[in-house]
Amino acid sequence: MELNELFQQAVANSKTLSEKPDNETLLKLYSLFKQATEGDNNEAGPSNAFDFVAKFKHEAWAKLKGITKEDAMQQYINLVTQLKG
């Protein structure tokens, strides 16, 4: 299977985890997904300074700047595989 197919399978698997991951893991999944599908975060950030969820998501994605889409896909696949145990 090629990387993109494995990534799509991991995305599907992430929605069927037996337990909901903790917030830190959810942020990691979100940021890796965004990096894998959109590349570097070039957005200015959330418009509402009090939207803390959006702020944390934005910051988590921004920390991955420079990671290739392929590397982000592989990290996402690895994390979901680890969570599926």
PAVO-57012 format. One record per residue: x, z, y of N, C-alpha, C in turn; residue number from 0. Coordinates in nm, 4 decimals, decimal comma, always signed. Layout:
N
n_c1|n_c3|n_c2|ca_c1|ca_c3|ca_c2|c_c1|c_c3|c_c2|k
X|Z|Y|X|Z|Y|X|Z|Y|NUM
...
***
This chain:
85
n_c1|n_c3|n_c2|ca_c1|ca_c3|ca_c2|c_c1|c_c3|c_c2|k
+0,0839|+0,0000|-0,1192|+0,0000|+0,0000|+0,0000|+0,0875|+0,0000|+0,1244|0
+0,0449|-0,0709|+0,2241|+0,1236|-0,0738|+0,3464|+0,0910|+0,0483|+0,4323|1
+0,1781|+0,0761|+0,5281|+0,1688|+0,1965|+0,6099|+0,0332|+0,2085|+0,6791|2
-0,0169|+0,0993|+0,7356|-0,1443|+0,1041|+0,8070|-0,2592|+0,1430|+0,7137|3
-0,2567|+0,0909|+0,5909|-0,3600|+0,1254|+0,4934|-0,3511|+0,2732|+0,4564|4
-0,2298|+0,3224|+0,4357|-0,2097|+0,4631|+0,4036|-0,2572|+0,5524|+0,5191|5
-0,2305|+0,5073|+0,6415|-0,2734|+0,5812|+0,7602|-0,4258|+0,5871|+0,7662|6
-0,4920|+0,4733|+0,7458|-0,6384|+0,4703|+0,7493|-0,6974|+0,5606|+0,6413|7
-0,6326|+0,5632|+0,5243|-0,6783|+0,6511|+0,4157|-0,6602|+0,7972|+0,4555|8
-0,5483|+0,8286|+0,5217|-0,5222|+0,9656|+0,5661|-0,6248|+1,0079|+0,6715|9
-0,6622|+0,9163|+0,7607|-0,7646|+0,9462|+0,8614|-0,8960|+0,9809|+0,7909|10
-0,9331|+0,9023|+0,6901|-1,0552|+0,9304|+0,6140|-1,0439|+1,0651|+0,5427|11
-0,9279|+1,0916|+0,4834|-0,9064|+1,2175|+0,4121|-0,9107|+1,3377|+0,5058|12
-0,8667|+1,3186|+0,6293|-0,8646|+1,4307|+0,7243|-1,0054|+1,4801|+0,7556|13
-1,1035|+1,3948|+0,7348|-1,2424|+1,4315|+0,7626|-1,3090|+1,5020|+0,6455|14
-1,2380|+1,5097|+0,5324|-1,2968|+1,5712|+0,4131|-1,2130|+1,6886|+0,3630|15
-1,1364|+1,7502|+0,4524|-1,0559|+1,8659|+0,4125|-1,1483|+1,9802|+0,3706|16
-1,1058|+2,0569|+0,2709|-1,1900|+2,1663|+0,2226|-1,2005|+2,2802|+0,3242|17
-1,0965|+2,2988|+0,4043|-1,0981|+2,4013|+0,5081|-1,0641|+2,3377|+0,6418|18
-1,1265|+2,3891|+0,7480|-1,0933|+2,3406|+0,8820|-0,9561|+2,3948|+0,9198|19
-0,8628|+2,3072|+0,9599|-0,7296|+2,3530|+1,0012|-0,7365|+2,4394|+1,1273|20
-0,6315|+2,5171|+1,1503|-0,6259|+2,5981|+1,2722|-0,6094|+2,5064|+1,3934|21
-0,6280|+2,5629|+1,5113|-0,6251|+2,4821|+1,6347|-0,4926|+2,4108|+1,6557|22
-0,3817|+2,4755|+1,6219|-0,2506|+2,4129|+1,6381|-0,2389|+2,2885|+1,5496|23
-0,2873|+2,2989|+1,4272|-0,2830|+2,1847|+1,3346|-0,3764|+2,0745|+1,3815|24
-0,4938|+2,1128|+1,4313|-0,5874|+2,0128|+1,4840|-0,5258|+1,9369|+1,6017|25
-0,4555|+2,0075|+1,6887|-0,3871|+1,9416|+1,8010|-0,2796|+1,8462|+1,7508|26
-0,2081|+1,8868|+1,6465|-0,1032|+1,8020|+1,5896|-0,1654|+1,6751|+1,5311|27
-0,2756|+1,6909|+1,4583|-0,3452|+1,5743|+1,4027|-0,3923|+1,4814|+1,5144|28
-0,4521|+1,5392|+1,6169|-0,5018|+1,4602|+1,7302|-0,3880|+1,3828|+1,7964|29
-0,2802|+1,4542|+1,8284|-0,1713|+1,3903|+1,9020|-0,1025|+1,2826|+1,8182|30
-0,0848|+1,3081|+1,6900|-0,0240|+1,2058|+1,6034|-0,1155|+1,0842|+1,5915|31
-0,2460|+1,1077|+1,5810|-0,3408|+0,9966|+1,5738|-0,3340|+0,9117|+1,7002|32
-0,3361|+0,9779|+1,8159|-0,3308|+0,9044|+1,9426|-0,1989|+0,8272|+1,9563|33
-0,0879|+0,8900|+1,9177|+0,0418|+0,8230|+1,9276|+0,0467|+0,7031|+1,8328|34
-0,0112|+0,7200|+1,7135|-0,0108|+0,6122|+1,6141|-0,1001|+0,4958|+1,6543|35
-0,2092|+0,5252|+1,7225|-0,3045|+0,4189|+1,7553|-0,2879|+0,3618|+1,8956|36
-0,2361|+0,4436|+1,9901|-0,2268|+0,3973|+2,1286|-0,0854|+0,3973|+2,1849|37
+0,0068|+0,4655|+2,1189|+0,1432|+0,4735|+2,1717|+0,1561|+0,5872|+2,2715|38
+0,2559|+0,5779|+2,3571|+0,2851|+0,6857|+2,4514|+0,1670|+0,7167|+2,5432|39
+0,1538|+0,8439|+2,5755|+0,0488|+0,8904|+2,6663|+0,0930|+0,8635|+2,8102|40
+0,0274|+0,7699|+2,8739|+0,0589|+0,7374|+3,0128|-0,0537|+0,7788|+3,1067|41
-0,1450|+0,8600|+3,0546|-0,2570|+0,9060|+3,1362|-0,2120|+1,0204|+3,2264|42
-0,2791|+1,0358|+3,3380|-0,2435|+1,1395|+3,4350|-0,2830|+1,2787|+3,3881|43
-0,3759|+1,2873|+3,2968|-0,4238|+1,4168|+3,2507|-0,5709|+1,4311|+3,2811|44
-0,6316|+1,5383|+3,2306|-0,7750|+1,5551|+3,2520|-0,8084|+1,5769|+3,3989|45
-0,9201|+1,5209|+3,4403|-0,9599|+1,5328|+3,5811|-1,0117|+1,6729|+3,6137|46
-1,0631|+1,7423|+3,5138|-1,1144|+1,8774|+3,5348|-1,0071|+1,9778|+3,4926|47
-0,9513|+2,0478|+3,5863|-0,8439|+2,1427|+3,5585|-0,8889|+2,2579|+3,4698|48
-1,0186|+2,2798|+3,4604|-1,0700|+2,3890|+3,3786|-1,1137|+2,3439|+3,2398|49
-1,0920|+2,2178|+3,2079|-1,1208|+2,1672|+3,0734|-0,9947|+2,1895|+2,9898|50
-0,9836|+2,3100|+2,9374|-0,8604|+2,3497|+2,8689|-0,8377|+2,2739|+2,7389|51
-0,9443|+2,2387|+2,6692|-0,9295|+2,1615|+2,5462|-0,8659|+2,0267|+2,5779|52
-0,9183|+1,9584|+2,6788|-0,8621|+1,8290|+2,7186|-0,7175|+1,8448|+2,7643|53
-0,6889|+1,9531|+2,8348|-0,5531|+1,9786|+2,8830|-0,4560|+1,9947|+2,7664|54
-0,4949|+2,0750|+2,6662|-0,4078|+2,0969|+2,5509|-0,3892|+1,9691|+2,4700|55
-0,4956|+1,8906|+2,4560|-0,4856|+1,7632|+2,3848|-0,3889|+1,6697|+2,4573|56
-0,4055|+1,6619|+2,5893|-0,3200|+1,5749|+2,6701|-0,1733|+1,6161|+2,6561|57
-0,1464|+1,7452|+2,6663|-0,0087|+1,7946|+2,6568|+0,0497|+1,7713|+2,5181|58
-0,0297|+1,7923|+2,4139|+0,0197|+1,7716|+2,2773|+0,0579|+1,6260|+2,2554|59
-0,0249|+1,5342|+2,3053|+0,0042|+1,3915|+2,2913|+0,1268|+1,3545|+2,3742|60
+0,1368|+1,4064|+2,4949|+0,2495|+1,3742|+2,5832|+0,3832|+1,4182|+2,5219|61
+0,3832|+1,5245|+2,4423|+0,5063|+1,5730|+2,3790|+0,5622|+1,4741|+2,2772|62
+0,4799|+1,3808|+2,2322|+0,5240|+1,2833|+2,1316|+0,5788|+1,1547|+2,1938|63
+0,5906|+1,1530|+2,3246|+0,6382|+1,0329|+2,3938|+0,7697|+0,9846|+2,3331|64
+0,7763|+0,8555|+2,3063|+0,8973|+0,7959|+2,2515|+0,8949|+0,7804|+2,1004|65
+0,8031|+0,8482|+2,0329|+0,7910|+0,8324|+1,8883|+0,7189|+0,7008|+1,8613|66
+0,7710|+0,6229|+1,7688|+0,7081|+0,4941|+1,7385|+0,5725|+0,5155|+1,6732|67
+0,4888|+0,4136|+1,6835|+0,3574|+0,4212|+1,6197|+0,3729|+0,4408|+1,4687|68
+0,4707|+0,3734|+1,4102|+0,4929|+0,3829|+1,2665|+0,5356|+0,5239|+1,2260|69
+0,6239|+0,5845|+1,3042|+0,6685|+0,7203|+1,2749|+0,5527|+0,8181|+1,2893|70
+0,4712|+0,7992|+1,3904|+0,3546|+0,8860|+1,4098|+0,2571|+0,8705|+1,2933|71
+0,2395|+0,7477|+1,2462|+0,1524|+0,7249|+1,1303|+0,2052|+0,8011|+1,0092|72
+0,3350|+0,7898|+0,9846|+0,3940|+0,8563|+0,8688|+0,3821|+1,0079|+0,8801|73
+0,4057|+1,0620|+0,9979|+0,3914|+1,2065|+1,0176|+0,2468|+1,2508|+0,9964|74
+0,1528|+1,1697|+1,0414|+0,0107|+1,1998|+1,0225|-0,0220|+1,2013|+0,8735|75
+0,0231|+1,0985|+0,8024|+0,0003|+1,0887|+0,6571|+0,0577|+1,2113|+0,5874|76
+0,1801|+1,2485|+0,6239|+0,2456|+1,3640|+0,5618|+0,1681|+1,4927|+0,5876|77
+0,1199|+1,5097|+0,7105|+0,0465|+1,6316|+0,7461|-0,0858|+1,6388|+0,6693|78
-0,1591|+1,5301|+0,6632|-0,2859|+1,5309|+0,5902|-0,2622|+1,5553|+0,4422|79
-0,1588|+1,4949|+0,3871|-0,1249|+1,5169|+0,2455|-0,0946|+1,6647|+0,2211|80
-0,0214|+1,7241|+0,3114|+0,0125|+1,8664|+0,3011|-0,1148|+1,9519|+0,3099|81
-0,2070|+1,9169|+0,3993|-0,3301|+1,9930|+0,4155|-0,4231|+1,9787|+0,2947|82
-0,4211|+1,8608|+0,2315|-0,5061|+1,8373|+0,1146|-0,4558|+1,9186|-0,0047|83
-0,3223|+1,9472|-0,0016|-0,2584|+2,0294|-0,1029|-0,2875|+1,9819|-0,2400|84
***
